Amino acid sequence: MKMQTNFLCALTLFISASFGMLHAQDNNVTTEFGVKGGFNMSNLYGSGEDVDDNNILYGFNAGVYATLPISDFVAIQPEILFTTKGAELDYNNALATGNAKFRLNYIEVPLLVRVNITKNFNVHAGGYASYLVDSKVTGDGDINFEQEIDTDDLNKFDAGISAGVGVDFSPVSIGLRYNYGLTTVGKERTVAGTTYTFPDAKNSNLTLYLSYKLN
C-alpha cells in the first residue's frame, strides 16, 4: 500500500510539473480537462509469437485526462487510468473442458503527443507506464474457480508504446488506441538451478474509448 501511495504521489507531481512548464511558455493556451472510459480487448504475446485472436480478454478502462496545447496543432496529453488487461485461454483435455481468464488490473499513465490533422480529427502517439494493483484468474467449465494471484510473482511495473486516432464532437470525443507492452508480465525466477519466467509474455491491448470535456 505504501508503494502504491508513493507511485501515485509521483504521478501527481509529474503531471503538475507538466502543467507548469506548458503554461510558462504561453499564458494564453487553453488547457482541456475531462473524463474518459472505454472498452478493452487485451491479450498476451510471447517473444517472436503472434497474438492469437482466440485468446482475447474483454475489459474496460476509466479515468481522467488533460490536453495541454503547445501550438494550434500540437498538444501534450497526459492521462491517469484504471485499466484491465490479460488474456483468456480455452482448454480441452482428458481432465476438463472450459476456459480460464487471467486478469491484470493496472493504474496506467499514458503520456501522448497529439497532432490535430483537422479541427475534428487527431492522431496521437507516445508511451505509457503502469502499476499493477491486483490480479486474479477465474475458470468456467467443468471446473469453476476464482483465485487471487500474488502480485509478488509478477512485475509490478509495465511500460510500452501507444498510438491511436480520435474524432472530436465537442464536448464528446471517441477514439481507438493500441498499446504495445515492452515489459514481461512475469518475473524471472530461479528454482533448483533453472531460471524461468511465468508468464513469459507481454501485454497487448486495443481500446475503444469515449471522453467528455469538463471545461
C-alpha positions in Angstrom: 0.0 0.0 0.0 2.9 2.4 0.8 4.4 1.7 -2.5 1.2 2.4 -4.3 0.8 5.7 -2.5 4.3 6.8 -3.4 3.7 5.8 -7.0 0.5 7.9 -7.2 2.1 10.9 -5.5 5.0 10.8 -8.0 2.4 10.7 -10.9 0.6 13.8 -9.4 3.9 15.7 -9.1 4.9 14.8 -12.7 1.6 15.9 -14.2 1.6 19.1 -12.1 5.1 19.9 -13.4 3.9 19.4 -17.0 1.1 21.9 -16.4 3.6 24.4 -15.1 6.1 24.1 -17.9 3.5 24.4 -20.6 1.7 27.4 -19.1 5.1 29.2 -18.6 5.5 29.0 -22.4 2.2 30.7 -23.2 -0.2 32.2 -20.8 -3.0 32.2 -23.4 -3.1 28.5 -24.0 -6.3 26.7 -23.2 -6.0 23.6 -21.2 -8.7 20.9 -21.6 -9.7 18.7 -18.7 -12.0 15.7 -19.0 -13.1 12.2 -18.0 -12.9 9.1 -20.2 -13.7 5.5 -20.3 -13.8 2.6 -22.8 -13.8 -1.0 -23.8 -10.6 -3.1 -23.8 -9.6 -6.1 -25.9 -6.5 -7.5 -24.4 -4.1 -10.3 -24.9 -0.6 -11.5 -24.0 2.1 -12.1 -26.6 5.4 -14.0 -26.2 8.8 -13.3 -27.8 8.5 -13.9 -31.5 4.9 -15.1 -31.3 1.8 -13.6 -33.0 -1.2 -12.6 -30.9 -3.9 -15.2 -31.1 -7.3 -13.5 -31.5 -9.0 -16.5 -29.8 -7.4 -15.6 -26.5 -8.7 -12.0 -26.2 -9.9 -10.9 -22.8 -12.6 -8.2 -22.7 -12.4 -5.5 -20.1 -12.6 -1.7 -19.5 -10.7 1.4 -18.7 -11.7 4.7 -17.0 -10.0 7.8 -15.8 -9.2 11.4 -16.4 -7.1 13.3 -18.9 -5.8 16.8 -19.7 -4.9 18.3 -23.1 -2.1 20.8 -22.9 -1.7 22.8 -26.2 1.8 23.9 -27.3 0.5 25.2 -30.7 -2.7 25.3 -32.7 -2.0 21.8 -34.0 0.1 20.0 -31.3 -0.7 19.2 -27.7 0.6 17.1 -24.9 -2.0 14.7 -23.4 -1.3 13.1 -20.0 -3.9 10.7 -18.6 -4.4 8.6 -15.4 -6.5 5.5 -16.0 -7.6 2.3 -14.3 -7.4 -0.4 -16.9 -7.9 -4.2 -17.1 -5.5 -6.3 -19.2 -4.7 -10.0 -19.5 -5.8 -12.9 -21.7 -8.4 -15.7 -21.9 -7.4 -19.4 -22.6 -9.7 -22.2 -23.7 -8.7 -25.7 -22.7 -10.0 -29.1 -23.6 -8.2 -32.2 -22.3 -8.9 -35.6 -20.7 -9.4 -34.0 -17.3 -11.6 -31.0 -18.0 -13.0 -28.6 -20.6 -13.6 -24.9 -20.1 -11.8 -21.5 -20.2 -9.6 -19.5 -17.8 -9.4 -15.7 -17.6 -6.1 -14.2 -16.5 -6.9 -10.6 -15.4 -4.4 -7.9 -14.6 -5.6 -4.6 -13.1 -3.4 -1.6 -13.6 -3.2 2.1 -12.7 -1.9 3.4 -16.1 -0.4 6.8 -17.1 -0.1 7.4 -20.8 1.8 10.5 -21.9 1.0 11.3 -25.6 1.8 13.8 -28.3 -1.5 14.7 -30.0 -1.5 16.2 -33.5 -4.7 17.7 -34.8 -4.9 16.8 -38.5 -8.2 18.7 -38.9 -10.4 20.5 -36.5 -12.2 17.3 -35.5 -9.6 14.6 -36.3 -6.4 13.8 -34.4 -3.6 11.2 -34.3 -1.7 10.6 -31.1 1.3 8.6 -30.0 3.6 8.2 -27.1 4.2 5.9 -24.2 2.7 4.6 -21.0 3.7 3.4 -17.6 1.6 1.2 -15.4 1.5 -0.1 -11.8 -0.1 -3.5 -11.1 -2.8 -3.1 -8.5 -4.0 -6.7 -8.3 -4.6 -9.8 -10.5 -6.7 -13.0 -10.5 -7.5 -16.0 -12.6 -11.1 -17.3 -12.9 -12.2 -20.6 -14.6 -15.5 -21.6 -16.1 -16.4 -25.0 -17.4 -16.2 -28.5 -15.9 -14.2 -26.9 -13.0 -15.2 -23.4 -11.7 -12.7 -21.4 -9.7 -11.6 -17.9 -8.8 -8.2 -17.2 -7.3 -6.2 -14.1 -6.5 -2.7 -14.1 -7.8 0.2 -12.9 -5.6 1.5 -9.8 -7.3 4.9 -10.5 -5.8 5.2 -13.2 -8.5 4.5 -10.6 -11.3 6.3 -7.4 -12.4 4.6 -4.6 -10.6 5.5 -2.1 -13.3 4.7 -2.2 -17.0 5.6 0.1 -19.8 5.0 0.3 -23.5 4.2 2.4 -26.5 0.8 3.7 -27.6 -0.7 5.1 -30.8 -4.2 5.9 -31.9 -6.7 8.2 -33.6 -9.5 10.4 -32.2 -12.6 12.2 -33.5 -13.9 15.3 -31.6 -17.6 16.2 -31.4 -17.0 18.8 -28.6 -17.6 18.2 -25.7 -17.6 14.5 -26.6 -14.8 12.6 -28.4 -14.3 9.0 -29.5 -11.1 7.2 -30.4 -9.3 4.0 -30.9 -5.8 3.3 -29.4 -3.4 0.4 -29.4 -1.0 -0.2 -26.5 2.1 -2.5 -27.1 3.8 -3.7 -23.9 7.5 -3.8 -23.7 7.8 -5.4 -20.2 7.4 -9.1 -19.4 4.4 -9.7 -17.1 6.1 -12.4 -15.1 9.2 -12.1 -13.0 12.4 -14.1 -13.8 12.9 -16.7 -11.1 15.4 -19.5 -10.4 14.4 -22.8 -8.9 16.8 -25.7 -8.5 19.3 -24.0 -10.7 16.7 -23.5 -13.5 15.7 -19.9 -14.5 12.3 -19.4 -15.8 9.7 -16.6 -16.3 6.0 -17.2 -15.9 4.0 -15.8 -17.7 6.8 -15.2 -20.2 4.6 -12.7 -22.1 3.9 -9.0 -22.6 0.7 -7.0 -22.7 -1.2 -6.2 -25.9 -4.2 -4.0 -25.7 -6.7 -2.4 -28.1 -9.1 0.1 -26.6 -12.2 2.0 -27.9 -12.8 5.0 -25.7 -15.3 7.8 -25.2 -14.2 11.1 -23.5 -16.1 14.1 -22.2 -14.6 17.6 -21.8 -15.4 19.2 -18.5 -14.3 22.8 -19.2 
